[in-house]
Amino acid sequence: MAKFYTELNDGLRQFIAAQHVFFNASAPNEGRINVSPKSLDTFRILSDKQVAYLDLTGSENETAAHVAENGRLTLMFCSFEDKPSILRLYGKGRVVNSRDPQWQELRRHFPTIPR
């Protein structure tokens, strides 16, 4: 049975930290859904209700286009060992580019990622 949470707690934070990869999923109002794997070293928990990830891909950038259109974004973390489990974070996303005022504040959360 699914459990729903309004914010992250210590158990969910520990589950996220134990994973090596996560997936982001987005979709336009009409058209195909995009699902992409991401390395956990590009993900940060900023607060109990806010997370961020650094998108370093050079692909079609569908996620950014979808988020600009409707803001919908789902992040999924999966465990297949010991106790298989799935955690999905449903929320509203936004793209922050290097020219945006908030860039420096958010970028400091990712010091080990090449610039």
Residue pairs with C-beta under 8 A, 6 or more apart in sequence:
5 12
6 49
7 48
7 49
8 16
8 45
8 48
8 49
8 51
9 48
12 87
13 45
15 77
15 79
15 85
15 87
16 22
16 40
16 43
16 45
16 77
16 87
17 40
18 79
19 40
19 77
19 78
19 79
20 39
20 40
21 37
21 38
21 39
21 40
22 37
22 38
22 40
22 43
22 53
22 75
22 76
22 77
23 35
23 36
23 37
23 38
23 75
23 76
23 78
24 35
24 36
24 38
24 53
24 63
24 73
24 74
24 75
24 76
25 33
25 34
25 35
25 36
25 73
25 74
25 75
25 76
26 33
26 34
26 62
26 63
26 66
26 67
26 72
26 73
26 74
26 93
27 33
27 34
27 66
27 72
28 65
28 66
28 69
28 70
29 69
29 70
34 62
34 63
34 66
36 57
36 59
36 63
38 53
38 55
41 112
41 113
42 53
42 54
42 55
42 56
42 110
42 113
43 51
43 52
43 53
43 75
44 51
44 52
44 53
44 109
44 110
45 51
46 52
46 109
51 75
51 89
51 91
52 106
52 109
53 75
54 107
54 110
54 113
55 61
55 63
55 64
56 113
63 73
63 93
64 95
66 72
66 73
67 73
67 93
67 94
67 95
68 95
71 92
71 93
71 94
72 92
72 93
73 91
73 92
73 93
74 88
74 89
74 90
74 91
75 88
75 89
75 91
76 86
76 87
76 88
76 89
77 86
77 87
77 88
77 89
78 84
78 85
78 86
78 87
79 85
79 86
96 102
96 103
96 106
97 103
98 107
107 115
